[in-house]
Amino acid sequence: MGDTTKQLSGERLLADYRLMREIRLHEEAVKRLFQQGRVPGSVHLCIGQEAVAAGVTGQLRDDDYIANHHRGHGHILAKGGELRPMLAEIMGKATGYCKGKGGSPHIASVELGNLGANGIVGGGIPLAVGAAISIQMNGTDQVSVAAFGDGASSGGNAHESMNLAALWGLPVLFLCENNQYAVSTHCSRAIAGGSVASRAQGYGMPSYVVDGNDLEAVHFAAAEALERVRSGAGPYLLECKTYRIEGHYVGDATVYREDDEVDAWIEQDPIQRVRRRLLEREVLSEEVLRAFDAEIEATIEEAVAFALESPEPDLESIYDDVYTDPAP
């Protein structure tokens, strides 16, 4: 799956490695904070899926849009999100992106083109299509991305959205992050036809399946898809086959899968694959790379400290931002 003959420049490979490491350490910090009782609600981690966020969302322009799913912290960071307001929002603090009122599954930032994560499975797909309609009406060359999992691919809103996008030739990339499980159901037991991508044929939409744990394969497959969508050629479906190393949520006993299966996917860890390439291509030495890793870890810890020290929203602000200001 994917073109393994193309290579990213050393500079881009290193930048994506940094992003992927930040995402991984961010998620590990969120897990730790949740287990300490510092995160309200529930959290769904994207550990193991970092190459999709870096390889696809990391290529989007500032003015492009993405509508996210409930396991979307990585995509938010890849779209330009900052660690401090991210962690603050997840902890329900006033310094977060949504002033502490959105939490982990509902982080949004219109300024970043992030139309929001979504606690409803597949809920972001129609939103991304709506953004694509606005792009078409305004005559710009922006792109809208609908990020969703393999479970959401069987929902009616996914098919209705794909049908409409194909009919109207909308500039939307349907990005299926197939991490093999919809809660506890393996994709082989839920998806007919062998893949999510094959369903695009019913809408006359081009599609592609790529190894979602190979950063470079994802990058070049996404680059081709985004170029096509941005050119006005209509929608595209990109399926990235990856794996969530953690459970569906923090605390999930994962009794529905075998340890051997998890271990086999850990062997294909996307971050370690990039790390090996950095060393093999002599972009950095082992010593310099360890120092680079330590720098990223320090950045995460600083963001955690910021979030811990941030205040919670005032009770008086409970009705703020519920409605927009009256129209003039």
C-alpha positions in Angstrom: 0.0 0.0 0.0 1.3 3.4 -0.9 4.3 4.5 -2.9 7.4 3.4 -1.0 9.8 4.7 -3.7 9.4 8.4 -2.8 11.2 10.0 0.1 10.6 13.1 2.1 13.5 15.6 2.5 15.5 15.2 5.7 14.1 18.5 6.9 10.5 17.5 6.3 11.0 14.0 7.8 12.5 15.6 10.9 9.6 18.1 11.2 7.0 15.4 10.9 8.9 13.2 13.4 8.7 16.1 15.9 5.0 16.5 15.3 4.4 12.8 15.7 6.4 12.7 18.9 4.5 15.7 20.3 1.2 13.9 19.5 2.4 10.7 21.2 3.7 12.4 24.3 0.6 14.6 24.5 -1.6 11.5 24.5 0.6 9.8 27.1 0.3 12.9 29.3 -3.5 13.0 28.8 -3.7 9.3 29.8 -1.6 10.0 32.9 -3.7 13.1 33.9 -6.9 11.1 33.4 -5.7 8.3 35.6 -4.9 10.9 38.3 -8.4 12.2 38.1 -7.5 15.5 36.6 -9.4 15.1 33.3 -13.3 15.2 33.4 -15.4 12.8 31.3 -13.7 10.2 29.2 -10.8 10.3 26.7 -10.0 8.4 23.5 -6.4 8.4 22.6 -4.8 8.2 19.1 -1.6 6.5 20.2 -0.3 4.5 17.2 -2.2 6.6 14.6 0.2 9.6 14.5 1.3 9.1 10.9 -2.1 9.9 9.6 -2.4 13.2 11.4 1.2 14.3 10.3 1.0 12.9 6.8 -2.5 14.2 5.9 -3.5 17.1 8.2 0.1 18.3 8.4 -0.1 19.2 4.7 -3.2 21.4 5.0 -3.0 25.1 4.5 -4.0 27.5 7.3 -7.3 28.4 5.4 -8.3 24.7 4.8 -10.9 23.1 7.0 -11.1 19.8 9.0 -14.0 18.4 10.8 -12.7 15.9 13.3 -13.7 12.7 15.2 -13.6 11.9 18.9 -10.1 10.5 18.6 -8.7 13.6 17.0 -6.2 15.2 19.3 -3.4 14.5 16.7 -5.3 16.1 13.9 -5.8 19.3 15.9 -2.1 19.5 16.7 -1.2 18.8 13.1 -3.5 21.6 12.0 -1.6 24.1 14.1 -3.0 23.5 17.5 -0.8 24.5 20.4 0.0 22.2 23.3 -0.9 24.5 26.2 -4.5 25.4 25.2 -5.0 21.8 24.0 -4.2 20.3 27.4 -6.0 23.1 29.2 -9.1 22.4 27.3 -8.9 18.7 27.9 -8.7 19.4 31.6 -11.6 21.8 31.5 -9.6 25.0 32.1 -10.5 28.5 31.2 -7.3 28.9 29.1 -8.3 26.1 26.7 -9.4 26.5 23.1 -13.1 26.4 24.1 -12.6 28.1 27.5 -12.8 24.7 29.2 -16.4 24.0 28.0 -15.6 21.5 25.2 -13.2 19.1 26.7 -11.5 16.2 24.9 -14.1 15.2 22.3 -15.3 18.7 21.4 -12.2 20.9 20.9 -12.7 23.4 18.1 -10.9 26.5 16.8 -12.4 28.3 13.8 -9.2 30.4 13.6 -7.2 27.2 12.9 -9.8 25.9 10.4 -10.6 23.2 13.0 -14.4 22.9 12.8 -14.4 20.7 15.9 -13.9 17.2 17.2 -17.2 15.4 17.6 -18.5 13.1 20.3 -21.1 11.8 17.8 -19.7 9.0 15.6 -19.5 10.4 12.1 -21.0 13.7 13.2 -18.2 15.7 11.7 -18.6 14.3 8.1 -21.7 16.5 7.2 -20.0 19.5 8.7 -16.9 19.1 6.5 -19.2 18.8 3.5 -21.0 21.9 4.5 -17.7 23.7 4.7 -16.9 22.4 1.2 -20.1 23.9 -0.1 -19.1 27.3 1.3 -15.7 26.9 -0.5 -17.4 26.1 -3.8 -19.8 29.1 -3.4 -17.0 31.4 -2.6 -14.9 30.2 -5.5 -11.7 29.6 -3.5 -9.2 26.8 -3.8 -9.5 25.6 -0.2 -10.0 22.0 0.8 -12.3 20.6 3.5 -11.3 17.3 5.2 -13.8 14.9 6.8 -11.9 12.7 9.3 -13.7 9.6 10.5 -13.0 6.1 11.6 -13.9 2.7 10.2 -17.0 2.5 12.4 -18.4 5.8 11.1 -18.0 4.7 7.5 -21.1 2.5 7.8 -23.3 5.4 9.1 -26.0 6.9 7.0 -24.5 10.4 7.4 -21.3 9.2 5.8 -23.0 7.8 2.7 -25.4 10.7 2.4 -22.4 13.1 2.6 -20.4 11.2 0.0 -23.3 11.0 -2.3 -24.0 14.8 -2.1 -20.3 15.6 -2.4 -20.0 13.5 -5.5 -23.2 14.9 -7.1 -22.1 18.5 -6.6 -18.3 18.0 -7.2 -17.4 19.4 -3.8 -13.8 20.0 -2.7 -13.8 17.5 0.2 -11.3 14.8 1.2 -13.0 11.9 3.0 -10.2 10.7 5.3 -11.0 7.3 6.8 -8.6 6.5 9.7 -9.2 2.8 9.8 -7.7 1.7 13.1 -9.3 -1.8 12.8 -11.8 -1.5 15.6 -15.2 0.3 16.1 -15.2 0.1 19.9 -14.8 -3.7 20.1 -15.9 -4.8 16.6 -13.1 -5.6 14.2 -13.5 -4.1 10.8 -13.5 -7.5 9.1 -16.8 -8.2 10.9 -18.5 -4.9 9.9 -17.3 -3.7 6.5 -18.4 -5.6 3.4 -16.4 -5.4 0.2 -13.0 -5.6 1.8 -12.3 -2.0 2.4 -13.9 1.4 3.1 -12.3 2.8 0.0 -14.1 0.4 -2.3 -17.4 2.0 -1.3 -16.4 5.2 -3.1 -17.0 3.4 -6.4 -20.7 3.6 -5.8 -20.5 7.3 -6.0 -18.1 7.6 -8.9 -15.5 8.9 -6.5 -11.8 8.0 -6.7 -10.2 6.3 -3.7 -7.0 4.8 -2.4 -5.9 2.6 0.4 -2.6 3.3 2.1 -0.5 1.9 4.9 -1.4 4.4 7.6 1.6 3.5 9.7 4.1 4.6 7.0 4.4 8.3 7.2 6.0 8.8 3.8 3.4 6.6 2.0 0.6 8.5 3.7 2.2 11.9 2.9 2.5 11.2 -0.9 -0.9 9.5 -1.1 -2.4 12.5 0.7 -0.5 15.0 -1.5 -2.0 13.5 -4.6 -5.5 13.4 -3.2 -5.3 17.0 -1.9 -4.0 18.3 -5.2 -6.8 16.6 -7.0 -9.5 18.0 -4.7 -8.0 21.5 -4.6 -7.9 21.6 -8.4 -11.7 21.3 -8.5 -11.9 17.7 -9.7 -14.3 16.8 -6.9 -14.2 14.6 -3.7 -11.7 11.9 -2.9 -11.7 9.0 -0.3 -8.4 8.1 1.3 -8.4 5.1 3.6 -5.4 4.9 6.0 -5.0 1.5 7.6 -3.6 1.9 11.0 -4.1 0.7 14.6 -5.0 2.1 18.0 -2.5 0.7 20.4 -4.6 1.8 23.4 -8.2 0.7 24.1 -11.3 2.5 22.8 -11.1 4.7 25.9 -8.7 4.9 28.8 -9.7 2.1 31.1 -10.9 -0.2 28.3 -9.9 -3.8 29.2 -9.6 -4.7 25.5 -10.8 -8.3 26.1 -11.9 -8.4 22.5 -8.4 -8.7 21.0 -5.4 -10.9 21.5 -2.0 -9.6 22.9 -0.2 -11.1 19.9 -2.2 -8.9 17.6 -1.3 -5.8 19.5 2.3 -6.8 19.6 2.4 -7.3 15.9 1.1 -3.8 15.3 3.5 -2.3 17.8 6.2 -3.7 15.6 4.9 -1.3 12.9 4.9 1.7 15.3 4.9 4.7 12.9 7.1 6.8 15.1 9.8 4.2 15.4 9.7 3.7 11.6 10.4 7.3 11.0 13.1 7.3 13.7 14.9 4.5 12.0 14.8 6.3 8.7 16.2 9.4 10.2 19.2 7.4 11.5 19.6 5.3 8.4 19.6 8.4 6.1 22.0 10.1 8.5 19.7 13.1 9.0 20.7 13.0 12.7 23.0 10.9 14.8 21.6 8.8 17.7 23.1 11.2 20.2 21.5 14.3 18.6 18.2 12.5 18.1 18.1 11.7 21.9 18.7 15.3 22.7 15.9 16.2 20.2 13.5 13.8 22.0 14.4 15.3 25.4 13.6 18.8 24.1 10.1 17.6 23.0 9.6 16.0 26.3 10.4 19.2 28.1 7.9 21.1 25.9 5.2 18.6 26.9 5.9 18.9 30.6 5.8 22.7 30.3 2.4 22.5 28.7 1.2 20.1 31.4 2.4 22.5 34.1 0.6 25.4 32.3 -2.7 23.4 32.2 -2.4 22.3 35.8 -1.9 25.9 37.0 -4.7 27.4 34.8 -8.0 28.4 36.5 -11.3 26.7 35.9 -14.0 28.8 34.2 -16.0 31.1 36.4 -19.5 30.0 37.3 -20.7 33.3 36.0 -19.5 32.4 32.5 -21.8 29.4 32.1 -24.0 31.1 29.6 -21.2 32.9 27.7 -20.8 31.7 24.1 -24.0 29.7 24.1 -25.5 31.9 21.5 -24.0 34.3 19.0 -24.5 38.0 19.3 -27.7 39.3 17.7 -27.4 40.1 14.0 -27.1 43.8 13.2 
